[in-house]
């Protein structure tokens, strides 16, 4: 099957001014570094990792919300990075994003109908079609019909995220980046939003990149899971394999950090948290970027970057020790 999204060598460096007053230099912040990733039509690719590892940046690169420093992104065989402004605008109708913050992502001066219909206005749809489409999306998102004339401040966080989902899906996209869509919500509401996204994927034939910190949420909704550390994907496998047989030390640490409910359910040798802090992307460590926190690091890890290997079909890992 041909991937819907195919990223090759995708890289993003942000220039950062560093140094003193008399001698300032520009240093690249290596947010995403040579990432290869493919997402099949109809699947949900989970993307997990600590804050600052480049997950949101990668999601935005895949739909060209920000320009890439290097690499290629094919969407249904078309290289998004080579499209001019007009062609990119047309392509964007098939790609959307659900943002993390349901409060800051909605314009407080616009009604719900205007917020949801805005992508259709940009696409040149008629008023009659817009009103019909908004009504349909309100229903699919689980919002009342009278919500269209109200304002964002009149809704709860979960309802605002439903508005954001309706806005993202109003153009009937094929690919949606869900950028930590439940992390700002109460735990009681998170499951409702995740279930809504899963139902909409099945109903509308959507493909997701689902970005999250919570591995339990990712396991519930994802088909496959990619684990990202300091700008690089260090492990990728289907969700059941990743949780049953994690190979990379970082993946094991992330899984071990999830509350088990009872101490007897923890796996032997698991630690409850990662030691140390994630290094700066301005000055990433040489060799394997995880070696400064890895309990299994050996000499080669400190000087040579590990190649990606496939120890079992569909299970990719970048590790000298476990690969």
C-alpha positions as CSV (number, residue, x, y, z in Angstrom):
1,X,0.0,0.0,0.0
2,X,1.3,3.5,-0.9
3,X,1.7,5.7,2.2
4,X,-0.5,8.8,2.4
5,X,2.3,10.7,4.1
6,X,6.0,9.9,3.4
7,X,8.7,12.0,5.0
8,X,12.3,11.4,4.1
9,X,15.3,13.1,5.8
10,X,12.9,15.7,7.3
11,X,14.9,18.4,9.2
12,X,14.1,21.6,10.9
13,X,16.7,24.0,12.5
14,X,15.6,27.2,14.1
15,X,18.3,29.9,14.2
16,X,18.9,31.1,17.7
17,X,21.1,34.1,18.6
18,X,23.5,33.3,21.4
19,X,26.5,34.8,23.0
20,X,27.2,38.1,24.8
21,X,26.5,41.7,23.7
22,X,29.8,42.2,21.9
23,X,29.9,38.8,20.3
24,X,26.6,37.3,19.2
25,X,26.4,34.2,17.0
26,X,23.6,32.3,15.4
27,X,23.3,28.7,16.6
28,X,20.9,26.2,15.0
29,X,18.4,24.7,17.4
30,X,18.0,21.2,16.0
31,X,14.3,20.6,16.6
32,X,13.9,17.8,14.0
33,X,16.8,15.9,12.6
34,X,16.7,13.7,9.5
35,X,13.3,12.0,10.3
36,X,12.0,9.2,8.1
37,X,8.3,8.5,8.6
38,X,5.5,7.0,6.6
39,X,1.8,6.9,7.5
40,X,-0.6,4.6,5.7
41,X,-4.2,5.7,4.6
42,X,-6.7,5.2,7.4
43,X,-4.2,4.6,10.2
44,X,-3.5,6.5,13.4
45,X,0.2,7.0,13.9
46,X,0.9,7.8,17.6
47,X,3.9,10.1,18.3
48,X,5.2,10.2,21.9
49,X,8.1,11.7,23.8
50,X,8.9,14.3,26.4
51,X,8.3,18.0,26.1
52,X,10.9,19.6,23.9
53,X,11.7,16.5,21.8
54,X,10.2,18.0,18.5
55,X,6.9,16.2,18.3
56,X,4.8,19.3,17.5
57,X,7.4,20.7,15.1
58,X,7.4,17.4,13.2
59,X,3.6,17.5,13.0
60,X,3.6,21.0,11.6
61,X,6.4,20.1,9.1
62,X,4.2,17.2,7.7
63,X,1.5,19.7,6.7
64,X,3.9,22.5,5.9
65,X,2.7,24.9,8.5
66,X,6.3,25.8,9.0
67,X,9.1,25.5,6.3
68,X,11.5,22.6,6.5
69,X,15.3,23.1,6.6
70,X,15.8,19.9,4.5
71,X,14.1,16.8,3.4
72,X,11.0,15.8,1.6
73,X,7.3,15.3,2.4
74,X,5.1,13.5,0.0
75,X,1.4,13.8,0.4
76,X,-0.3,11.2,-1.8
77,X,2.8,11.3,-4.0
78,X,3.1,15.1,-4.2
79,X,6.0,16.8,-2.6
80,X,4.5,19.5,-0.4
81,X,7.8,21.3,0.0
82,X,7.9,22.2,-3.7
83,X,4.4,23.6,-4.0
84,X,3.8,27.3,-4.6
85,X,1.4,29.3,-2.5
86,X,-1.7,28.7,-4.7
87,X,-1.1,24.9,-5.0
88,X,-0.4,24.7,-1.3
89,X,-3.6,26.4,-0.4
90,X,-5.5,23.9,-2.5
91,X,-3.6,21.0,-0.9
92,X,-4.3,22.3,2.6
93,X,-8.0,21.4,2.2
94,X,-6.9,17.8,2.6
95,X,-4.7,18.4,5.6
96,X,-5.8,19.9,8.9
97,X,-4.7,20.2,12.5
98,X,-6.3,20.1,15.9
99,X,-4.4,22.2,18.4
100,X,-3.5,21.5,22.0
101,X,-5.1,24.5,23.6
102,X,-8.9,24.6,23.2
103,X,-8.9,28.1,24.8
104,X,-6.2,29.9,22.8
105,X,-7.1,28.2,19.4
106,X,-10.5,29.8,19.0
107,X,-11.1,33.5,18.3
108,X,-13.2,34.8,21.2
109,X,-14.7,37.5,18.9
110,X,-16.2,35.0,16.4
111,X,-19.3,32.9,16.8
112,X,-18.9,29.1,16.7
113,X,-20.5,29.1,13.2
114,X,-17.9,31.6,11.9
115,X,-15.1,29.7,13.5
116,X,-16.0,26.3,12.0
117,X,-16.9,27.8,8.6
118,X,-13.7,29.9,8.2
119,X,-11.9,27.2,6.2
120,X,-14.8,27.0,3.8
121,X,-14.8,30.8,3.4
122,X,-11.1,30.6,2.5
123,X,-12.0,27.8,0.0
124,X,-14.7,30.0,-1.6
125,X,-17.8,28.0,-0.6
126,X,-21.2,29.6,-0.7
127,X,-23.1,30.7,2.3
128,X,-25.8,28.1,1.9
129,X,-23.3,25.3,1.7
130,X,-21.3,26.6,4.6
131,X,-24.4,26.7,6.9
132,X,-25.4,23.2,5.9
133,X,-21.8,21.9,6.5
134,X,-21.5,23.6,9.9
135,X,-24.8,22.0,11.0
136,X,-23.6,18.6,9.9
137,X,-20.2,19.0,11.7
138,X,-21.8,20.3,14.9
139,X,-23.8,17.1,15.0
140,X,-20.8,14.9,14.2
141,X,-18.8,16.6,17.0
142,X,-21.5,16.1,19.5
143,X,-22.5,19.8,19.9
144,X,-26.0,21.2,20.0
145,X,-27.4,22.9,17.0
146,X,-27.9,26.2,18.9
147,X,-24.1,26.3,19.5
148,X,-23.6,28.0,16.1
149,X,-24.7,31.4,17.4
150,X,-22.8,31.3,20.7
151,X,-19.2,32.3,21.5
152,X,-16.2,30.2,22.7
153,X,-16.3,31.6,26.3
154,X,-19.8,30.0,26.8
155,X,-18.4,26.5,26.5
156,X,-16.3,24.1,28.6
157,X,-12.8,23.0,27.6
158,X,-14.1,19.7,26.2
159,X,-16.7,21.5,24.2
160,X,-14.2,24.0,22.9
161,X,-12.0,21.1,21.7
162,X,-15.1,19.6,19.9
163,X,-15.4,23.0,18.2
164,X,-11.8,22.8,17.1
165,X,-12.3,19.3,15.8
166,X,-15.3,20.4,13.8
167,X,-13.3,23.3,12.3
168,X,-10.5,20.9,11.4
169,X,-12.9,18.4,9.7
170,X,-15.2,20.9,7.9
171,X,-13.2,20.7,4.7
172,X,-13.4,16.8,4.8
173,X,-9.6,16.4,5.0
174,X,-7.8,13.1,4.5
175,X,-5.0,13.7,7.0
176,X,-5.3,15.4,10.4
177,X,-2.5,16.2,12.9
178,X,-3.9,16.0,16.4
179,X,-1.3,18.0,18.4
180,X,-1.8,16.8,22.0
181,X,-5.6,17.4,21.7
182,X,-6.4,16.1,25.2
183,X,-3.5,17.2,27.3
184,X,-5.2,20.5,28.4
185,X,-8.4,18.7,29.4
186,X,-9.7,17.1,32.6
187,X,-9.1,13.4,32.8
188,X,-12.8,12.8,32.8
189,X,-13.1,14.6,29.4
190,X,-10.1,13.1,27.7
191,X,-11.6,9.7,27.0
192,X,-14.7,11.4,25.5
193,X,-12.5,13.4,23.0
194,X,-10.3,10.4,22.2
195,X,-13.4,8.2,21.5
196,X,-14.9,11.0,19.4
197,X,-11.7,11.2,17.3
198,X,-11.7,7.4,16.9
199,X,-15.3,7.3,15.8
200,X,-14.8,10.2,13.3
201,X,-11.7,8.4,11.8
202,X,-13.8,5.3,11.2
203,X,-16.8,7.3,9.9
204,X,-14.9,9.7,7.6
205,X,-12.0,7.5,6.6
206,X,-9.4,9.8,8.2
207,X,-5.7,9.4,8.8
208,X,-4.2,10.8,12.0
209,X,-0.9,11.7,13.4
210,X,-1.8,11.7,17.1
211,X,0.8,13.5,19.3
212,X,0.7,12.9,23.0
213,X,2.6,12.5,26.3
214,X,0.2,9.9,27.7
215,X,1.2,6.4,26.4
216,X,-2.1,5.0,27.7
217,X,-4.0,7.4,25.4
218,X,-1.8,6.7,22.5
219,X,-2.2,2.9,22.9
220,X,-6.0,3.3,23.0
221,X,-6.3,5.2,19.7
222,X,-3.1,4.4,17.6
223,X,-2.4,1.8,15.0
224,X,1.4,2.3,15.3
225,X,3.5,4.3,17.6
226,X,6.7,6.3,17.0
227,X,8.9,7.3,19.9
228,X,10.8,10.6,19.5
229,X,13.8,11.8,21.5
230,X,15.6,15.1,20.9
231,X,14.5,15.5,17.3
232,X,14.9,11.9,16.2
233,X,12.7,8.8,16.1
234,X,14.3,6.1,18.2
235,X,11.7,3.4,18.0
236,X,8.6,2.6,15.9
237,X,6.3,-0.4,16.0
238,X,2.7,-1.3,16.1
239,X,1.1,-0.4,19.4
240,X,0.8,-3.9,20.9
241,X,4.4,-4.8,20.0
242,X,5.7,-1.6,21.4
243,X,4.0,-2.0,24.8
244,X,4.6,-5.8,25.0
245,X,8.3,-5.8,23.8
246,X,9.8,-2.3,23.9
247,X,13.4,-2.5,22.8
248,X,14.9,1.0,23.1
249,X,15.8,2.1,26.7
250,X,14.0,5.4,26.3
251,X,10.8,3.6,25.3
252,X,11.1,1.3,28.3
253,X,11.5,4.3,30.6
254,X,8.5,6.0,29.1
255,X,6.3,2.9,29.6
256,X,7.7,2.5,33.1
257,X,6.7,6.0,34.0
258,X,3.0,5.2,33.4
259,X,1.3,4.5,36.7
260,X,0.6,0.8,36.9
261,X,-2.2,1.0,39.4
262,X,-0.5,-1.4,41.8
263,X,3.2,-1.9,42.6
264,X,2.9,-5.7,41.9
265,X,2.1,-4.9,38.3
266,X,5.4,-3.2,37.5
267,X,7.8,-5.2,35.4
268,X,10.9,-6.3,37.2
269,X,13.8,-3.8,36.9
270,X,11.6,-0.9,35.9
271,X,12.3,2.6,37.2
272,X,9.6,5.1,37.8
273,X,11.2,8.1,36.1
274,X,14.0,9.0,33.8
275,X,17.2,10.3,35.4
276,X,18.4,13.8,34.4
277,X,16.9,16.3,32.0
278,X,16.6,16.2,28.3
279,X,19.7,17.9,26.7
280,X,19.4,21.2,24.8
281,X,18.6,20.9,21.1
282,X,21.1,23.8,20.7
283,X,23.9,21.5,21.7
284,X,22.7,17.8,21.3
285,X,25.2,15.2,22.6
286,X,27.4,13.4,20.1
287,X,26.7,9.8,19.2
288,X,23.4,8.5,20.5
289,X,21.5,11.5,21.8
290,X,20.0,9.4,24.6
291,X,23.4,8.2,26.0
292,X,23.6,10.9,28.7
293,X,20.6,9.4,30.4
294,X,20.8,5.8,29.3
295,X,21.6,3.1,31.8
296,X,22.8,0.7,29.1
297,X,25.2,3.2,27.3
298,X,28.5,1.8,26.2
299,X,31.5,3.5,24.6
300,X,30.3,3.4,21.0
301,X,27.0,5.2,22.1
302,X,29.0,8.3,23.1
303,X,30.7,8.7,19.7
304,X,28.7,7.1,17.0
305,X,25.1,7.7,16.1
306,X,23.2,4.4,15.9
307,X,21.7,3.3,12.6
308,X,18.1,2.3,12.3
309,X,17.6,-1.5,12.3
310,X,14.6,-3.8,12.0
311,X,15.0,-6.6,14.4
312,X,11.6,-7.9,13.6
313,X,9.2,-7.0,10.7
314,X,7.8,-3.5,11.2
315,X,9.7,-2.9,14.4
316,X,12.4,-0.2,13.9
317,X,14.9,0.8,16.5
318,X,18.0,3.1,16.6
319,X,20.2,1.6,19.4
320,X,23.7,0.1,19.5
321,X,22.8,-2.2,22.4
322,X,19.3,-3.4,21.6
323,X,19.2,-3.0,17.9
